[in-house]
Amino acid sequence: MKYFVDDDHWDVMGYVKELKKLLPRFNKETLNFFKNHSFHDGKVVSLTLLNQENGRTKDPTTIKMVIEQYEEGAGIYEIQWLNVRKFLMDFDITRNVYSNKPNAIVFGGRRGLDEWGYDEILPLSKRKLQHEILLFSQTKILIHCSDIKIRKIKT
C-alpha cells in the first residue's frame, strides 16, 4: 500500500487525488460507485477465478468477488477484475486473531476471509491497474488487470 500504510500513516487526501485521475478509465456504474461508496466493512461472500482460455484471447483470466455491503439495505455488489496479469492472495486464518488474545482466531474462524478492510487502486501503466486489498482477516490480495467493473446484483 502506498497511501494506507498502517493505522498511523494514512494519506487519504493523496489517495483521493490519485483515484480521481483514474476515474475516467471506468464505466459509468463503476465510476459512480467509486465516487460515492466503498466496500469497507463489506462481507466477502464469494471469490471466483475464471480462466477463459481459448487460444486466442490475451490475458483471459477474470476474477469476480461478491460483496454484501455493511449498511443495511445497501445491497450486494459484484466486482470484476478483467484481463488479469497477476493475482496474489495471502490467506492464513490463523492470523485473524484478537489483539488481546493472540491465540484465539476471530469468531473461531467461522467468518473465513472476513470483511473488506481497505484498498487502493493505482496505475501500473496507461493500460494496466493495480488493486491492493486488505481484508480484516489480515488477508492481502494483489491484482494487476486492465479494467475493474462493479455492478449491483441485489438490493
C-alpha positions, -999 to 999 in steps of 0.1 A, spaced: 0 0 0 12 34 -9 -14 57 8 -28 34 35 4 22 51 -9 14 85 -33 28 111 -9 57 119 1 65 83 -28 73 60 -27 98 32 -64 99 24 -63 131 5 -34 119 -16 -53 87 -24 -85 106 -33 -64 128 -57 -48 97 -73 -82 79 -76 -98 109 -93 -72 106 -121 -82 70 -127 -120 75 -127 -122 82 -165 -109 46 -171 -141 31 -156 -176 25 -169 -204 47 -156 -216 23 -129 -181 17 -116 -172 53 -117 -203 62 -97 -196 35 -71 -160 48 -66 -172 84 -63 -199 76 -37 -192 43 -20 -166 19 -8 -165 -18 1 -151 -10 36 -167 -34 62 -185 -53 34 -187 -90 38 -169 -111 12 -195 -136 0 -175 -153 -27 -143 -151 -48 -142 -168 -82 -112 -171 -106 -122 -177 -142 -96 -188 -168 -114 -184 -201 -85 -196 -222 -94 -202 -259 -60 -200 -276 -67 -165 -290 -76 -142 -261 -47 -124 -244 -49 -123 -206 -81 -145 -205 -83 -145 -167 -111 -128 -148 -116 -126 -110 -151 -119 -96 -159 -111 -60 -194 -108 -45 -196 -84 -15 -225 -77 8 -224 -40 18 -222 -33 55 -251 -8 57 -285 -25 59 -303 -23 26 -271 -11 7 -272 -42 -14 -249 -68 -28 -223 -60 -54 -201 -79 -78 -167 -65 -86 -148 -80 -116 -111 -76 -125 -106 -82 -162 -76 -93 -182 -57 -103 -150 -20 -105 -154 -11 -110 -117 -31 -124 -88 -17 -129 -53 -37 -138 -22 -22 -145 11 -49 -161 32 -40 -176 66 -69 -179 90 -45 -182 120 -35 -145 116 -71 -134 121 -68 -131 159 -79 -108 187 -52 -82 197 -57 -91 234 -59 -129 227 -33 -137 200 -41 -174 201 -79 -170 196 -90 -169 160 -118 -143 155 -152 -159 156 -135 -193 158 -126 -190 121 -163 -191 110 -160 -158 91 -134 -171 66 -120 -143 46 -139 -119 68 -148 -84 58 -132 -59 33 -109 -35 52 -90 -11 29 -80 -10 -7 -60 11 -32 -62 13 -69 -31 26 -86 -20 29 -122 7 5 -134 7 19 -169 -16 36 -193 -35 3 -197 -29 -16 -165 -41 -11 -129 -30 -25 -96 -57 -31 -69 -44 -40 -35 -70 -51 -9 -66 -58 28 -93 -78 45 -99 -78 82 -86 -114 84 -52 -100 75 -56 -115 41 -38 -95 14 -49 -95 -22 -30 -80 -51 -44 -79 -86 -29 -64 -118 -56 -60 -145 -67 -39 -174 -102 -30 -161 -124 -31 -130 -161 -33 -132 -186 -30 -103 -223 -37 -106 -251 -40 -81 -266 -75 -82 -292 -73 -54 -308 -46 -35 
